Amino acid sequence: MGKAVFYHAGCPVCVSAEQDILQLILAEQVEVVHLGTEKGKVKDADAAGVKSVPALVLANGNVLHINFGASIDDLK
């Protein structure tokens, strides 16, 4: 099974969601991507269907949008 990818932008909503995700999913099973510091991965998040962050892209490609911290368009 592939890894899930948790995308966030570093805002308080995102950081809180990251902490919660890492309590639910083993760290080895999820890649955490901070789009504020890894600007090159915004394109990957957009292509995966992420519309806002924080968001969790599951290994099967489903996107779970968690709360609303920032629009992916604001990060481009």
Buried (B, 14 or more C-beta within 10 A) or exposed (E): EEEBBBBBBBBEBBBBBBEEBEEEBEEEEBBBBBBBEEEEBBEBBBEBEBEBBBBBBBEEEEBEBBEEBBEBEEBE
